[in-house]
Amino acid sequence: MSRTLFRLIYTKPYALAREGIWRSNPILTAAPLGVCSALAVTNRVSNGIAMGLAVTFVVMAASMITSAIRNFIPQRIRMVTYMIIISTFVIGVDLFFRGFFPDVSKALGPYVALIITNCIIMGRSEAFASRNRVSFSTLDALSHGLGYTFTLLVLSAFREVLAFGTLLNVRVVWAGWTNWVVMSMAPGGFFFLAIIVWVARSLQREVEVADPQMAGAIATATTIAAAAPGAV
Amino acid sequence: MTSSLSIFFATILTHNIALTYILGMCPTIGLSKNTKTAMGMGISVVFVITLTSLVNWPIYNLILVPTGSKVLSLLVFIVTIAATVQLLEMLLEKFAPALHSAFGIFLPLITVNCTVLAVSLFMVLRDYNLFHTLVFALGSSIGWLLAITLVAGIREKLDLIGDIPKGLDGAGIVMVILGILALGFMGFSGMVDL
């Protein structure tokens, strides 16, 4: 049993998954990407989950296609190519939400369309999918999307409990609770994201002292994230 | 229903695109280290947003709507934005090299900035005519410039004092500053109606 576990842990898919979900988590590591939508739609848990799943789907699909045609994209127009691929899938997701989940679509509003400009998807296409095989790119995209969804889940759970006293519309606070409505608006989002980033970075730093490979991962994530938006 | 003056002031104060709609955060976190860089980025964003919304409005209302292809509007907007920014960069390089070296490095970053696409999307959502679009674009981008310059100024002063907790370095402290600013700007609500 432990031999299978040993063999499982030292495979590339596990490394990719661990990288995307925790060690290079797009929002929580040194260069936060995709914070615009993270702050704006996390006032309720249902919105947060919907946005997280939408971004995960788009980043997976876009990475798959980008990786499949990576050898045929001319160097000068690669950013526009990624944008065309991403926006096609975002249009699909937007129509899907409008058709099957209209109240979620109304709650998310224009932020579904703004998934196009979400730095995570562009960053993954540029840094990973344009250089690696389809299978690894899909796994990498999936793990980054799941890391993003996990962060959104935590953030929106805190904000919804404090602002409305409910969790997925189920009341979880005691009778004398006053709602901190400011938590559902912009300032609450900012403060809470700061707290979550602080906690995550402190946890990661403790591991960094004990695990030099982790420090390397953080450094890689920072350089990739710095290179991604600046390269056209 | 809404006059241009109220749109202009509302987008700067009560519906600030950075502090109320929480858009354009990535450059705010990355480029608000000092006031000079922040002003440079902000002014480039003013140019790009005004130009691209003035280009997107006729494309939407004169090409997309009459042919019934509104569903493609996202794709068309983003490609127009990328093309306009590229064109602007090439023109600047050729005809105003001083200006190009001043804020040319920010231009590729602005293409993926949420703010640019968001202004075009709001223009579609609220069905503005051309003049209202111009006022909305100018107001939103000046509001963003205001927000990022305020954050940069506060951050400069904080750096002089030092003593920021290690986990909050970088993104965390910018979030806290933005939160306090957003709370402050909430005091403007009710002043102008959009």
Interface residues (C-beta under 8 A of the other chain):
Chain A: A30 A31 P32 L33 V35 C36 L39 A40 M79 V80 M83 I84 S87 T88 V90 I91 D94 L95 P110 A113 L114 I116 T117 N118 C119 M122 V182 M185 A186 P187 G188 G189 F190 F191 L193 A194 V197 W198 V199 R201 S202 R205 P229 G230 A231 V232
Chain B: L19 T20 Y21 I22 L23 G24 M25 C26 I29 G30 V71 L72 L74 L75 I78 V79 A82 A83 I105 P108 L109 T111 V112 N113 C114 V116 L117 A118 L121 F122 L125 P165 K166 G167 L168 G170 A171 G172 I173 M175 V176 L178 G179 I180 A182 L183 M186
